[in-house]
Amino acid sequence: MIGFLLRRALWFAFTLWAVATLAFFLMRAAPGGPFTAERSVPPSVELALRARYHLDWPMWKQYLSYIGPLELGSRGAFTGDGTQTFGGVLAGDFGPSFKYRDFSVNDVLAQSLPVSLGLGLTALFFAIVIGVSAGVLCALYPRGKIDFGVRLLATAGVAIPNFVLASMLILLFVFLLPLLPVAGWGTLQHSILPAAALGAPVAAYIARLVRAGLFDALAQDYVRTAIAKGMPTHIVVLRHALRAGILPVVSYLGPATAAILTGSLVIEKIFFIPGTGQHFVNSALNRDYTLAMGVTILYTGLVFFLNTVVDVIYTLLDPRIPLEEA
């Protein structure tokens, strides 16, 4: 276990460095800049803005300063010549935001990340409950109308993108049946439509995985023996087959969480949710280098951490599988 976690920690550090480096140079290679959308200002003012954020430095010096600062200074402090220094990524400081100039990237993420996590957890809960329930129904009533209906809905859920589904849900539950709000955040009603749009494709995958896993588990000797002894089918499925049949779902939870996190970028924009995803879209449009990179690095770390947790849980559910192979 310790060796596995140490190797994962090394890969985690290397992955974050690679993502930060790639994102740094790709952001600055894109046309435009953080001040090109500003109102026309005198050249002296533009030069002062670029100097304030060290954008007048050579590229290699900007990179080293972003990873670990060349100048020592307090976090977000201004030096005597008007420039701004920060602790660097190695110190957990993503620097000042170019768009929200009264806030650092850390401040923006601290305000928006709980919203995105709340939406993601709600969508993931929705996906697991609906997907597992649908897969169990297919196992209880194989090759019947319920099985056919669930497979049809699962295929549609996989095929329809979440932003298309979000538009359909808005038309249905906001305009045709005005039951839910179209935008905003703060109440349970605000989270229903975005969570459903975000979790529906994941629920479709989970339903298919549970269905296939349960059918395979029901063919095992110990399950067939329990059925032959006269144990009710629903008891066999829920008590004996479900634990083995749900293992593929556990493996899928890592990529599913990544899909929910990245998918929330569009969903938050559609429903005007003040989460990290909406800030990421705005930062890309505004060329807010530090904010876009901060969100990218944060999401990379979350996905890597969650995949590691899933591997550990998979081994705990099935001890026959070594942790190194999970």
N, C-alpha and C positions, 0 to 999 in steps of 0.2 A: 504493500500500500504506500509506504513512504517513498520507495523508489519511483513508483508510478507518479506520485504527486510532484516529486522533484523534477522528473522529466517533463511533466506537463507545465510546471512553472518556467522551465527554461524555454520551452516552445512558446509559452505565453509571452515572455519577454521579447523573444525574437519576432513573433507575429506582430506585436504592438509596434516594435521599431520599424518593421517593414511597411506596415500600413501607414504609420506616421510619415515615413520618408516618401513613400509613393504619393500619398495625398498632398504633401507639402509641395512637391514639384509639379504635380498635375494641376493643382489649383492655380499656381502662378503661371503655368503655361497656357491657361485658358485666356481668350481675348478679354480685354477690359480690365478693370481694377476696382478696388473698393470705393474710389472717389470719382469714377467716370460718370456715375449717375447723379452726382451732386449738381446743384445749381452752379452756373458759371461763376467761378471765383478767380481772383487775380492769381497769376502764377506764383507770386510770393506766398500766398496763403496755401496753395496746393503743395508747394515745397515744404512748408511748415508742417502740414498734415502728414506728409510722407516721412518727414524726419521724426515726427512724434511717435510714429509706429515703426520706425527703423526700416521703412521700405526703400530708403535711399542707400541702404547698405548693399554690398555685393551679395549674390544669391547664397554663396557658401556661408557667409557670415550670418545672414538671416536664418539659415537652417541650423547652424550651431547654436545661435541665440535662442531659437525656438525649442530645441531639444534640451539644452542646458545653457543658461545665459553667459555671455561673455562679460557682461557688466554685473557687478553685485549691487543689489538694491532690494528694498522691501517689496513685497508683492504688490504690483499695481502702482508703485510709487513713481513720481515724476522727478527726473534728475534736474540739475541746475540749468542745463542747456535746453530744457523743454521736451526732451525725449522721455519715453516711458519704458520702464523695465519691469520684468516679472520673473517669477521663479523658474519657468521652463517646465516642459512636460515631465521631466524626470522628478521634479518636485511636486507633481500633481497640479500644476498651475497652467491652464490653457491660454492665459494671456487676456488682454482686453478685447472686447468686441468692437469691430469697426462700425457696426450699424447702431448698436445700443451703447452709446459712448459713456453713459453714466454707470454701466455695468460691466463686470468682467464676464468671460465665458463661463467661469465657475458659478457666478451668480445666476446667469440665465439657465444653466443646466440644473441648478439646485431648485429653481422655481418650476421648471417645465418637466423634469424627469419624473417626479411623482405622478403627474397627470398621465404621461405615457405608460408608466408602469401599471397604473390603475386600469387604463384602457386595455393594455395587453393581458393582464391577469384576468380581467372580466371576459375578454374574448377567448382566452385559453380555457377558462372554466366552462364557458358555453360550448366550446369545441369538444372538450373531453366528455362532458355530460351527454350531449346530443350524439356524438360519434360512438361512444361506447354503448349507449342505450340502443342505437340503431343496429350496431353490429350484433348485440345480444338477441334482439328481436329476429334478425335474420337466422341466427343459429337455432332459436326456438321454433321458428316456422320456416324451415328450409324449402326453397323452390315453390313457395306459395305467392299469394298476392302481396303480402307484406315484404317478403324478400325481393320481389320484383320492383316494388315501389321504392324501397330503400336504395337498391342499386341504381335505379333511374335517377333519383334525387342526388345520389353520391356522384354519379357521372356528370350531372348538370353542375353540381357544386364545384367540381374540379375544373370544368371547362369554362365557367363564367368567372372573369376577373373580379376581384373584390370591389374595384371602383365602379364597375358596371352594376354589380349587385347593390352597391350603396345607392346608386341613382334609382334603381328599381324600388328599393325600400322607401326612398324619399317620396317617389311618386305615389306609392301605395298608402303609406302610413302618415304622410304629411298633407298631401293634396287631395287624394281620393277619400281617405279615411283619416281626418285630422285628429289623430290620437297621440302623436308624439312630437316633440320639438325638432326642428330641422337642424339646429346648430346650438353651440354653446357647451358648457360643462359645469358640473356642480351638483346635479341630482341624479338619481337612478334613472329617470326617464331620459336624460341626456345621453346616457351610456348605452341604452338598448340598441338603437339603430347602428351606431359605429361598431359596437362589439359584435353584433350579428353579422354585419358585412365583413368584418375582419376575421371572425372565427368560422364562418360557414365553409370556406374552402378547406380549412384544416379539419373541421368536423367530417367533411366528406372523405378525406383520406383516412382518418381514424376509423370511420365506419367500415371502410373496405378492409383495413388491416385487421380489425377485430373479427370481422366475418371470416376472413381467410384463416386467421389464427385459431378461432374456435372450431372451425371445420376440421382443421388439422389435429387439434387437441382431442376432439370427439372420436377420432379414429385410433387414439392410443389404447393400449390394452387395459390399463387401469380404469379408464373412463368407460370402455365397453363392458368391463366386468361390473361396474357400478350400475350401469343400465340393465344388464342381464339379471341382477339381483332384485330388480323391481323398483329401484329408486326413481322418483319422478324426474322427468327430463329437466325441468327448470332448476331443480336442486343440483343435479349433476353439472349443468352448465355453470351455474353461479358459484358452486362450492368447489368443484374440481377442475373444470376446463378453463374457467375464466383466468385463473392465475397464469397458466401456460399460454393461453390465447392472447393475453394482453402484453406479452413481452415485445412483440413488434411495435406496439404503440409506444412503449418506453423508449425504444431506440429512435423512434420518429420524433419524440418530444423535443430533442435538441434542434434539428432542422425546423420543426414546427414553430418553436419559440423564435428562431431567427426569422422565419417567414412573417410571423406576427409583428415583430419589431420593425422589420423593413417595410412591411405592408402598411404599417400605421403612418408612414410618411405621407401617403396619398390620402388615406382615410381622414387623418387629422386636418388636412387641407380642405377636404370636401365639407366636413362638418364644423369647421372653424373651431377646432379644439386647441387650446393653448398648450400644446405638448411639445416635446423635443422634435418630433417629426415635422411639425409646421415650421419651427425655427430652422431646421435643416434645409427645407425647401427654400425658405426666404434667404438664408445665408448663401445658398448656391446662386440664387438670382441676383443678390446684392454684392456678390464677390466678397462676402465677409469671411476672409480666409480662416481666421482663428476659430470662429464659431462653427464653421463647416467641419474643420479638422477635429475640433473638440467632440462634436457629435459622432463623427466617424470612429475616432479612437474609443469613445465610450461604448458604442454599439459593438465594436469588435471585441472589447473586453467582456461585455455581457454575454455575447454569443459563445465565446471560448469558455467562460466560466460555466455556463449552463450546460454545454456539451460535456464538460468534465463531470458535473453533478449527475447527468443522465447515465454516463458510463458506470459510475459508482452504484447508482440505484439498480441498474441492470444486473450487475454482479450480485448485489444483495438479493434480488428476486430469484436469480438462478445461480447458485454457488458453483455449479459445474463449469461455468465460463470464467476463465482467469481474467483478472482485472486488466491485464495488458492486452487482452484480445477483445475487450468489451467495445 
